[in-house]
């Protein structure tokens, strides 16, 4: 069984490794393939919907990840526009 400190070290190691190995591919897919980054309408919808989700969850004292809410909003906009 891992101690708390060992768990944190493993999480840090694999998160950093994942960012270096596949981070640019993920950033390209999210930022260029799902929705066009130059379209301010899409970006405004993403920001508004993720802010709404974070605010609602915070008011209800529910745990929420800001990163996951933004990625979810990007995917939602991508689905709505048919990407």
C-alpha positions as CSV (number, residue, x, y, z in Angstrom):
1,X,0.0,0.0,0.0
2,X,1.3,3.4,-0.9
3,X,1.7,6.2,1.6
4,X,0.1,9.6,1.0
5,X,3.5,11.1,0.1
6,X,4.3,8.2,-2.3
7,X,0.9,8.7,-3.9
8,X,1.4,12.4,-4.4
9,X,4.9,11.8,-6.0
10,X,3.4,9.2,-8.4
11,X,0.6,11.5,-9.4
12,X,3.1,14.4,-10.0
13,X,5.4,12.1,-12.0
14,X,2.7,10.7,-14.3
15,X,0.9,14.1,-14.7
16,X,4.2,15.7,-15.8
17,X,5.1,12.8,-18.0
18,X,1.7,12.9,-19.7
19,X,2.0,16.6,-20.3
20,X,5.3,16.2,-22.0
21,X,4.5,13.1,-24.0
22,X,1.0,13.9,-25.3
23,X,0.2,17.4,-24.1
24,X,0.7,19.1,-27.5
25,X,-1.5,16.6,-29.3
26,X,-4.3,17.2,-26.7
27,X,-3.9,21.0,-27.0
28,X,-4.1,20.8,-30.8
29,X,-7.1,18.6,-30.7
30,X,-9.0,20.7,-28.2
31,X,-7.9,24.0,-29.5
32,X,-8.0,23.5,-33.2
33,X,-10.0,20.5,-34.2
34,X,-13.1,20.5,-32.0
35,X,-13.9,24.2,-32.2
36,X,-12.1,26.9,-34.2
37,X,-10.1,29.1,-31.7
38,X,-10.5,32.2,-33.9
39,X,-14.3,32.2,-33.5
40,X,-15.2,34.4,-30.6
41,X,-18.8,33.3,-30.5
42,X,-17.8,29.7,-29.8
43,X,-15.3,30.8,-27.2
44,X,-17.8,33.0,-25.5
45,X,-20.3,30.1,-25.3
46,X,-17.6,27.9,-23.8
47,X,-16.6,30.5,-21.2
48,X,-20.2,31.3,-20.2
49,X,-21.3,27.7,-19.9
50,X,-18.3,26.6,-17.9
51,X,-18.6,29.6,-15.6
52,X,-22.3,28.8,-15.1
53,X,-21.5,25.1,-14.3
54,X,-18.8,26.2,-11.8
55,X,-21.0,28.8,-10.2
56,X,-24.0,26.4,-9.9
57,X,-21.8,23.6,-8.4
58,X,-20.2,26.0,-6.0
59,X,-23.5,27.3,-4.8
60,X,-24.7,23.8,-4.2
61,X,-21.3,23.0,-2.4
62,X,-20.5,20.3,-5.0
63,X,-17.0,19.5,-6.0
64,X,-16.1,20.6,-9.5
65,X,-13.0,20.8,-11.6
66,X,-12.7,24.0,-13.6
67,X,-10.6,22.3,-16.2
68,X,-13.1,19.5,-16.7
69,X,-16.0,22.0,-17.0
70,X,-14.1,23.9,-19.7
71,X,-13.3,20.7,-21.6
72,X,-16.9,19.6,-21.3
73,X,-18.1,22.9,-22.6
74,X,-15.7,22.7,-25.6
75,X,-16.9,19.2,-26.3
76,X,-20.6,20.4,-26.0
77,X,-20.0,23.2,-28.5
78,X,-18.2,20.8,-30.8
79,X,-21.1,18.4,-30.7
80,X,-23.7,21.2,-31.2
81,X,-21.8,22.5,-34.3
82,X,-21.4,19.0,-35.7
83,X,-17.6,18.6,-35.3
